[in-house]
Amino acid sequence: MLRFPNPGSTIANFVFVYTAAFERLQNQTVNLDDIVAATVEANLATSSGYMGSEAIARSTRTDRSRDPLYNQLKMYAELFRALGWLHPTENSALNYNFTLLGRQVVSAGQFYMPLLEETVLGIAHPSHILTIRGDHNLRPFAFILRTMLASGDALSRDEMIIGPLSALSDRGDDPVTEVATLVGKARQDPESIKAAVENVSRLRNAQINTLRNYTRWPIAIMRDCGWTEKVRMKFRRTGRSFEVHRLTEHGKAVALRVADAIDIRVDQADSLSIDQKEGLSIHAHYKMLERSGFDIAPVMPKLDATRDAYRGALNSLGVDLDSDILFSPFQSLNVSDTGRIFPAVNEGTGTQQEQVTATSRIDGRDSREHLFVVPNYVQQQEQGDGTETASLKEELRGFLESCNSIEEAAEKFAISRSSDTQVQFYPLVSQMFRILGFKSEHSRAGVNYQRWDACVWAGNIAIPIEIKSPTEEVYLSTKAIRQALENKIILLARESLETSREVTSLIIGYQIPNERGDLSSLIDDIFKTFDVRIGVIDLYTLTLIAMRATIDEMTIDRDQLSLLRGFLHV
């Protein structure tokens, strides 16, 4: 069975870990200890309940196989390699370099998901980048999706184990039908699927729970990419129900695309001439970026220059020139090939530096300076509820004492809340505003009759708040802005609280995306059409202001808060 490590947490946190390591270590050759230190520094990993250097000290063992942090990050690194974001050096499998593809994932900011999807589909075995036991000849996620199409658009966890993840190859006459037939037989009754899983367990000499653990990351990927949703199906013979992961509309579209695409593997690429391999790699890589929303216009001269070599590659492989292909060079070719085709980027190296910068840009960069509002601090006149906020104030002081600056303290506090659900995040937002001297109340998560998630009062005037916890949205989206508009309309229509049309409708979220073009356009359009202000505050900014209130009793001006339009920007 194909084994995927399970480092834990959400896919968003998985990307956070890579981003934290990249931002601290880019342009360096690193080892696992370097990645551990970067992850701990970003407060994305703990050991024995401790953070920072104490976490590393409590985790470190002489026998590295018993070192919890080291082994957790080893699992992360294995998956980063599979995705083509991290490459081993030519001299050592445990020393790594960050790739251009990884750089582009980080540069995508909020919009990382389409490129993540592409790199998930790019995972293939064998590969010059991966070392894996067994003789797998498999593009696993594409094969799972194709099997789902042939199995009623759905697979259960155990059906993935006995079917696509246990297949040695997805190449040949009709591997999908063969695996779908196996799944169909197991779908007769509970005893059939149980016997099939036990057979895999016996053949692979692995506990059933271990086999199921290998499915956790693939299932999380398909869920968080929006490819699948949980539903229940019935066994054909008994009518008893069981849980499956069914393709969503988006997932089915992806499955149909990969089913129609021409799958090019590493053995085929290695059969090409040097020029043909380069042409195939450049065109496959930048087409993948284009599908992910990148603007590839800056590299059109490079694509034009290698077009004949690309056509030659497809002709050599017997592939139609208009075919959609599945091939990711950073996930297939050896390090020397990718290094030659995509030269390393060094500061101040002219054309190549410009090329990488250009191809790392997502459309929609925001240039509306009027929507960036610097806080106007005033002396705090009113104190929040000391009983309600005492614990949070103490926590904020702890971060302030352990950091060199208020900015560092606010950033580390925000990172410490990256896994907060609605249950933790809603009251946190209200308590922050109380620390600032404002009356604030939050609704219970899942209670919809109020419509808004919280309110803050500027004097007697109520300001509705739409809250997005980090487990809902790491980066705020246009959906939050539309909901903030709805909050204001409903508050005005129902007249349940005293407010006025010119008062803002707030959004509080974990992080504002680097690319704010869509958000900014919508904020401006709403103001122009409805004369409604939408204000946006991220957790870092709100925390920094609350820390100012904690240490020197300074708060944001009440009028500025109530009339905020755009992003409160520190």
C-alpha atoms as one frame of an Amber mdcrd trajectory, in Angstrom:
protein
   0.000   0.000   0.000   1.217   3.492  -0.829   2.077   5.223   2.426   1.473
   8.912   3.115   2.861  10.256   6.405   0.436  12.090   8.660   2.150  15.062
  10.353  -1.211  16.218  11.695  -3.272  19.403  11.833  -5.067  21.023   8.890
  -3.876  21.530   5.336  -3.778  25.282   6.023  -1.348  24.627   8.881   0.625
  22.346   6.549   1.124  25.305   4.185   1.892  27.599   7.173   4.752  25.306
   8.219   6.301  25.417   4.756   5.841  29.190   4.526   7.461  29.724   7.935
  10.467  27.607   6.977  10.777  29.241   3.550  10.589  32.805   4.851  13.282
  32.164   7.461  15.597  29.878   5.448  15.166  30.650   1.737  18.329  30.658
  -0.384  19.995  28.319   2.121  20.720  24.607   2.114  18.968  23.321   5.233
  18.566  20.153   7.263  15.686  18.896   9.378  16.974  20.626  12.510  16.898
  23.959  10.670  13.284  23.344   9.654  12.391  22.321  13.224  13.896  25.572
  14.567  12.056  27.697  11.981   8.740  25.987  12.714   9.129  26.336  16.471
  10.198  29.972  16.078   6.921  30.587  14.232   5.033  28.927  17.131   3.680
  26.274  14.766   5.037  23.341  16.780   5.269  22.536  20.475   6.718  19.755
  22.603   5.457  18.604  26.008   3.241  21.688  26.104   6.191  24.062  25.653
   7.014  26.505  22.873  10.218  28.103  21.574  13.686  26.929  22.619  12.207
  25.031  25.570  10.143  22.944  23.121  13.291  21.984  21.204  15.155  21.191
  24.414  12.370  18.913  25.674  12.010  17.194  22.316  15.682  16.542  21.485
  16.901  12.955  21.999  20.266  11.330  21.369  18.338   8.718  19.427  16.726
  10.909  16.755  14.099   8.256  16.042  12.628   9.107  19.466  12.713  12.908
  18.960   9.053  14.025  18.518   9.690  17.356  16.754  12.416  15.943  14.521
  10.176  13.087  13.390   7.140  15.291  12.899   9.095  17.661  10.660  10.608
  14.665   8.863   7.058  13.739   7.846   6.407  17.311   6.709   9.626  17.284
   4.681   8.695  14.001   2.994   5.396  15.504   1.846   7.048  18.786   0.788
   9.381  16.671  -1.384   6.441  14.786  -2.890   4.813  18.125  -3.777   8.020
  19.424  -5.372   8.411  22.288  -2.897  11.598  20.929  -1.331  14.432  19.075
  -3.039  17.175  16.957  -1.491  20.673  18.029  -2.453  22.649  15.862  -4.854
  24.995  14.838  -2.028  22.567  14.155   0.816  18.954  13.024   1.065  18.615
  14.835   4.420  19.856  18.233   3.230  17.358  20.299   1.292  16.903  23.316
  -0.958  13.665  25.225  -1.455  12.482  25.092  -5.053  11.110  27.692  -7.440
   7.780  25.868  -7.241   7.812  26.229  -3.445   8.643  29.918  -3.803   5.616
  30.317  -6.049   3.342  28.582  -3.525   4.460  31.079  -0.868   4.106  34.043
  -3.238   0.518  33.020  -4.024  -0.458  34.083  -0.484  -4.181  33.566   0.057
  -4.474  32.010  -3.383  -2.238  29.013  -2.672  -5.030  26.432  -3.014  -5.154
  26.135  -6.858  -1.388  25.625  -6.991  -1.564  23.172  -4.087  -4.159  21.210
  -6.079  -1.875  21.125  -9.100   1.092  19.862  -7.083  -1.071  17.229  -5.392
  -2.003  15.947  -8.857   1.685  16.153  -9.769   2.713  13.514  -7.201   3.870
  10.423  -9.081   5.878   7.263  -8.355   8.548   6.498  -9.335  10.304   9.861
  -9.192  13.902  10.981  -9.020  12.914  13.190  -6.071  11.301  10.496  -3.905
  12.636   7.342  -2.353   9.871   4.856  -1.665   9.754   1.170  -0.904   8.031
  -1.057  -3.443   7.538  -0.999  -7.183   4.698   1.526  -7.415   4.015   3.012
 -10.830   1.266   5.334  -9.782  -0.050   8.900  -9.878  -2.025   8.375  -6.652
  -4.397  11.325  -6.406  -5.314  11.246 -10.083  -5.933   7.492  -9.753  -8.116
   7.986  -6.661 -10.227  10.551  -8.527 -10.541   8.331 -11.596 -11.546   5.382
  -9.408 -14.179   7.527  -7.717 -15.695   8.369 -11.119 -16.016   4.627 -11.779
 -17.410   3.892  -8.294 -20.476   6.087  -8.087 -18.402   9.257  -7.582 -17.433
   8.126  -4.083 -15.047   6.016  -2.028 -14.924   5.200   1.649 -11.678   5.276
   3.615 -11.436   1.472   3.595 -12.228   1.350  -0.132  -9.268   3.658  -0.768
  -7.104   1.203   1.180  -8.152  -1.893  -0.746  -8.407  -0.076  -4.077  -6.287
   2.762  -5.504  -3.768   3.018  -2.648  -2.981  -0.705  -2.834  -2.591  -0.783
  -6.608   0.969  -1.238  -7.808   0.260   0.504 -11.124  -2.343   2.725 -12.744
  -0.866   2.066 -16.194  -1.950  -0.696 -18.522  -5.100  -1.702 -20.342  -7.820
  -0.735 -17.859  -6.576  -0.398 -14.270  -9.509   1.787 -13.177 -12.105  -0.846
 -14.091 -10.084  -3.524 -12.311  -9.909  -1.525  -9.064 -13.536  -0.318  -9.319
 -14.644  -3.953  -9.680 -12.741  -4.829  -6.496 -14.433  -1.913  -4.693 -17.845
  -2.990  -6.004 -17.454  -6.498  -4.581 -16.452  -5.109  -1.178 -19.452  -2.768
  -1.216 -21.902  -5.673  -0.945 -21.995  -5.840   2.867 -19.927  -4.961   5.976
 -18.342  -8.415   6.092 -17.027  -8.061   2.541 -15.205  -4.765   3.165 -13.919
  -6.036   6.516 -12.468  -9.148   4.881 -10.880  -7.080   2.094  -9.161  -4.725
   4.550  -7.961  -7.638   6.676  -6.474  -9.197   3.543  -4.480  -6.005   2.806
  -3.379  -5.926   6.447  -2.113  -9.511   6.199  -0.356  -9.023   2.855   1.316
  -5.781   3.948   2.066  -7.060   7.468   0.569  -3.874   8.944  -2.111  -3.206
  11.530  -5.459  -2.005  10.161  -5.183   1.217  12.202  -1.777   1.830  10.607
  -3.275   1.395   7.126  -6.042   3.834   8.000  -3.523   6.336   9.307  -1.917
   6.373   5.839  -5.213   7.715   4.425  -5.484  10.714   6.776  -3.416  13.134
   4.706  -4.970  12.175   1.330  -8.472  12.526   2.779  -7.603  15.892   4.352
  -6.194  17.098   1.015  -9.319  16.104  -0.905 -11.565  17.657   1.739  -9.684
  20.961   2.024  -9.253  21.289  -1.752 -13.035  21.052  -1.968 -12.912  17.848
  -4.009 -14.996  15.722  -1.638 -17.711  15.881   0.988 -18.848  13.283   3.507
 -22.154  11.524   2.770 -23.598   8.109   3.562 -24.214   5.243   1.153 -25.854
   1.843   1.693 -24.371  -1.609   1.337 -26.097  -3.283  -1.596 -26.919  -6.519
   0.205 -27.845  -5.370   3.715 -29.024  -1.787   3.260 -26.874  -0.639   6.194
 -25.284   2.763   5.697 -21.593   3.643   5.738 -19.628   6.871   5.351 -18.011
   7.768   2.033 -16.185  10.716   0.550 -18.195  11.845  -2.474 -16.985  14.098
  -5.259 -18.270  17.648  -5.122 -19.052  19.533  -8.312 -15.528  20.964  -8.237
 -14.018  17.567  -7.445 -15.834  15.929 -10.328 -14.594  18.613 -12.717 -10.999
  17.953 -11.564 -11.528  14.190 -11.870 -12.866  14.512 -15.419  -9.931  16.731
 -16.391  -7.304  14.272 -15.138  -9.194  11.367 -16.706  -8.931  13.074 -20.124
  -5.352  14.345 -19.682  -2.253  12.625 -21.044  -0.164  11.402 -18.126   3.583
  11.738 -18.798   5.850   9.885 -16.357   9.502  10.208 -15.509  10.620   7.265
 -17.688   9.053   8.971 -20.710  10.679  12.311 -19.871  14.063  10.628 -19.424
  13.796   9.166 -22.939  13.766  12.666 -24.480  16.702  14.687 -25.729  18.030
  17.445 -23.477  16.281  20.176 -25.500  13.001  18.263 -25.617  13.071  17.613
 -21.867  13.658  21.320 -21.278  10.821  22.323 -23.605   8.415  19.859 -21.977
   9.373  20.995 -18.457   9.096  24.735 -19.107   5.730  24.503 -20.850   4.265
  22.015 -18.345   5.388  24.125 -15.375   4.080  27.463 -16.635   0.813  25.964
 -17.896   0.336  24.639 -14.372   0.931  28.147 -13.002  -1.490  29.617 -15.518
  -4.211  27.177 -14.435  -3.486  28.275 -10.853  -4.191  31.954 -11.616  -0.669
  33.245 -12.228   0.028  35.828 -14.896   2.514  34.132 -17.232   2.774  37.018
 -19.725   6.297  37.932 -18.487   7.636  34.502 -19.506   6.010  34.333 -22.940
   9.390  35.021 -24.643  10.800  31.950 -22.829   7.784  29.868 -23.858   8.066
  31.042 -27.464  11.790  30.221 -27.535  11.173  26.631 -26.358   7.955  25.957
 -28.281   9.614  23.893 -31.023  11.390  21.755 -28.408   8.057  21.256 -26.594
   6.353  20.158 -29.809   9.262  17.852 -30.512   8.864  16.272 -27.078   5.147
  15.601 -27.597   5.784  14.194 -31.085   8.452  11.868 -29.689   5.991  10.632
 -27.049   3.146  10.263 -29.548   1.059  12.913 -27.794  -1.291  15.231 -29.686
  -0.101  18.845 -29.590  -3.442  20.103 -28.244  -3.566  17.586 -25.380  -3.841
  18.576 -21.730  -0.863  16.914 -20.044  -0.106  15.833 -16.498   3.573  16.416
 -15.799   5.346  18.417 -13.097   9.132  18.695 -13.560   9.857  19.635  -9.934
   8.096  16.430  -8.852   9.662  14.093 -11.401  13.094  15.104 -12.706  16.379
  14.804 -10.885  17.927  17.798  -9.150  20.554  18.396 -11.823  17.879  18.565
 -14.545  15.653  21.026 -12.699  18.695  23.079 -11.731  19.705  23.333 -15.390
  16.198  24.048 -16.737  15.217  26.454 -13.939  18.491  28.142 -12.862  18.837
  29.176  -9.241  17.827  32.763  -8.515  20.346  35.064  -6.858  19.816  38.686
  -5.944  20.847  41.108  -8.659  21.220  38.591 -11.482  19.292  40.494 -14.121
  16.937  38.721 -16.494  16.487  35.528 -14.498  15.638  37.508 -11.358  13.031
  39.500 -13.275  11.567  36.301 -14.718  11.020  34.685 -11.342   9.569  37.827
  -9.797   7.159  38.200 -12.680   6.031  34.584 -12.682   5.477  34.675  -8.948
   2.800  37.360  -9.257  -0.911  36.655  -8.943  -3.308  38.981 -10.765  -5.140
  41.483  -8.569  -2.449  43.248  -6.557  -4.070  46.110  -4.663  -2.946  49.696
  -5.223  -5.805  51.571  -3.474  -3.904  53.524  -0.857  -7.067  55.231   0.420
  -8.208  51.867   1.825  -5.178  51.522   4.115  -6.069  53.319   7.348  -3.385
  53.939   9.980  -4.765  53.742  13.547  -5.291  57.062  15.287  -4.398  56.394
  18.920  -6.050  58.354  21.741  -5.867  58.126  25.516  -8.242  55.463  26.763
 -11.160  57.030  28.673 -13.162  53.934  29.515 -11.889  50.651  30.919 -13.184
  47.287  29.748 -14.615  44.669  32.079 -11.588  43.739  34.197 -13.029  40.376
  35.233 -13.742  39.355  31.646 -10.392  40.478  30.254  -7.929  39.838  33.102
  -6.794  36.455  31.794  -6.303  37.739  28.244  -4.396  40.811  29.479  -2.088
  38.549  31.436  -1.516  36.439  28.319  -0.711  39.547  26.264   1.732  40.764
  28.927   3.447  37.376  28.819   4.095  37.740  25.091   5.274  41.331  25.570
   7.759  40.285  28.246   9.188  37.442  26.168   9.639  39.444  22.946  11.900
  42.284  21.898   9.163  44.512  20.498   5.406  44.994  20.580   5.278  44.042
  16.884   7.042  40.734  17.520   4.790  40.042  20.501   1.627  40.713  18.468
   2.822  38.490  15.641   3.663  35.592  17.968   0.353  35.915  19.795  -1.510
  35.803  16.474   0.414  32.695  15.393  -0.427  31.032  18.712  -4.116  31.373
  17.798  -3.769  29.914  14.290  -5.768  26.800  15.216  -8.636  28.621  16.972
 -12.142  27.536  16.059 -15.227  29.744  16.284 -15.645  28.684  19.900 -12.300
  30.255  20.899 -12.083  33.048  18.321 -15.485  34.762  18.771 -14.996  35.533
  22.488 -11.359  36.503  21.830 -12.486  39.261  19.451 -15.011  40.627  21.944
 -12.473  40.560  24.761  -9.961  42.451  22.598 -12.478  45.245  22.063 -13.263
  45.329  25.787  -9.552  45.770  26.503  -9.721  48.764  24.137 -12.504  50.244
  26.276 -15.445  49.383  24.028 -18.548  47.465  24.998 -18.676  44.272  22.930
 -20.735  41.091  22.832 -20.393  37.964  20.726 -22.951  35.389  19.652 -22.525
  31.681  20.271 -21.071  29.804  17.291 -23.885  28.318  15.217 -26.568  30.677
  16.560 -27.857  32.503  13.481 -30.887  34.487  14.589 -28.750  37.594  15.282
 -27.055  37.141  11.892 -23.876  39.002  12.901 -21.200  37.215  14.906 -20.534
  40.042  17.371 -21.192  43.718  18.013 -19.061  46.542  19.333 -20.522  49.811
  20.536 -19.053  53.240  19.769 -20.939  55.130  22.462 -24.568  54.095  21.915
 -24.096  53.161  18.264 -23.842  49.435  17.438 -21.305  48.223  14.878 -21.954
  44.681  13.572 -18.950  42.367  13.265 -18.492  39.470  10.859 -15.832  37.139
  12.341 -13.833  34.509  10.476 -11.806  32.190  12.694  -8.530  30.803  11.260
 -10.047  27.334  10.957 -12.810  28.822   8.768 -10.620  31.086   6.639  -6.918
  31.643   7.153  -7.051  34.546   4.703 -10.167  36.714   4.527 -12.143  36.336
   1.307 -14.798  38.276  -0.579 -17.396  36.024   1.061 -16.714  37.771   4.381
 -17.263  41.185   2.750 -20.616  40.119   1.305 -21.660  38.815   4.720 -20.611
  42.087   6.365 -22.869  43.943   3.907 -25.739  41.593   4.763 -25.119  42.210
   8.482 -25.494  45.965   7.986 -28.620  45.655   5.862 -30.304  43.369   8.383
 -29.321  45.557  11.343 -30.775  48.631   9.631 -33.944  46.812   8.538 -34.768
  45.159  11.860 -33.877  48.210  13.973 -33.018  45.826  16.815 -30.037  47.956
  17.861 -29.337  51.666  17.543 -27.116  52.323  14.553 -26.901  54.530  11.452
 -26.195  54.038   7.760 -22.824  55.795   7.774 -21.431  53.587  10.565 -19.142
  50.829   9.305 -19.775  47.100   9.231 -16.645  45.362  10.543 -14.872  42.177
   9.549 -12.358  40.589  11.931 -10.289  37.719  10.558  -7.043  35.894  11.088
  -5.077  37.295   8.178  -5.533  39.699   5.268  -4.178  38.270   1.994  -1.103
  39.791   0.400  -3.104  40.229  -2.782  -6.086  42.387  -1.819  -7.337  43.407
  -5.264 -10.655  41.521  -5.127 -11.366  42.623  -1.551 -10.534  46.258  -2.280
 -12.659  46.367  -5.429 -15.649  44.985  -3.561 -15.224  47.398  -0.628 -15.113
  50.334  -3.059 -18.027  49.021  -5.139 -20.222  48.555  -2.050 -19.501  52.084
  -0.863 -20.154  53.558  -4.326 -23.416  51.634  -4.841 -24.910  51.379  -1.339
 -23.038  54.067   0.607 -22.083  51.387   3.153 -18.634  51.295   4.747 -16.879
  47.955   5.212 -13.923  47.905   7.629 -11.421  45.050   7.891  -9.105  44.259
  10.815  -6.791  41.257  11.041  -5.851  39.576  14.334  -2.275  40.912  14.320
  -3.485  44.528  14.064  -6.204  44.061  16.682  -3.681  42.403  19.011  -1.107
  45.151  18.570  -3.691  47.827  19.439  -4.879  45.783  22.448  -1.258  45.514
  23.613  -0.945  49.299  23.391  -4.047  49.558  25.591  -2.550  47.032  28.034
   0.805  48.745  28.489   0.044  52.471  28.101  -3.780  52.762  28.028  -3.871
  53.968  24.413  -6.758  52.896  22.176  -8.087  53.539  18.706 -10.135  56.689
  18.200 -13.854  55.893  18.494 -14.841  57.978  15.459 -12.140  56.350  13.322
 -13.387  52.882  14.267 -17.045  53.704  13.613 -16.292  55.211  10.166 -13.596
  52.746   9.065 -13.606  51.933   5.352 -10.902  49.579   4.158  -8.103  47.892
   6.084  -6.926  49.080   9.482  -3.220  48.942   8.782  -0.387  49.106  11.286
